[in-house]
Amino acid sequence: MRVAIITIAALSPLVLAPAANAESFGEMCQRVSDEWGTAGDVDAQCACLADKADSDGTLKDELTSLADAYSSDQEAYDAASDGTKAALDSCSVNS
């Protein structure tokens, strides 16, 4: 039992370290926008989407999946659900 506790204690920092260094949704939004060459007020768009994602886990999950799966704003938008499209439209850098 003591060996198991020591092993768990020794491994805990390795398991927790990635979580501590995990990218926030806002940071992910900024990074993806830079990679995709998004034009306009990206700071405002990412802040708006982060606010919406903080209160809607499904939206956050879908936006994260879209960011991982696509290589442009248009591709991601076309693949988004209607609810996510509505969130993107309401936070659009063009609105």
Steps between C-alpha positions, in 0.01 A plus 500: 500500500779739591675430169181585310462829689862594434465409132182706467664792679803475273290490182255774598719788377538326164125461463416850623775683308325481159177630653684793658655586165180445302406772260190702590214525252588866433864409434394219268272739314784751456743228385256354247408846373870573444548166323196555280584864425170627639452868419325761710473549873608151606546608864135601526379189316703265720386678817137472387533132410684426826213658697246289311711183530544550875125472547438229238719190513349360180594815311850493646545135399376561147715809447805313628424206269456733203831670578672162507337363185506788252753741355292810428219711640271411211556123522431504874193721459357278225540191722355665814157424641231766475547596866873542459449699180269732696770550766763565233269745323425690819874529578607562141790736439290641217194587713 
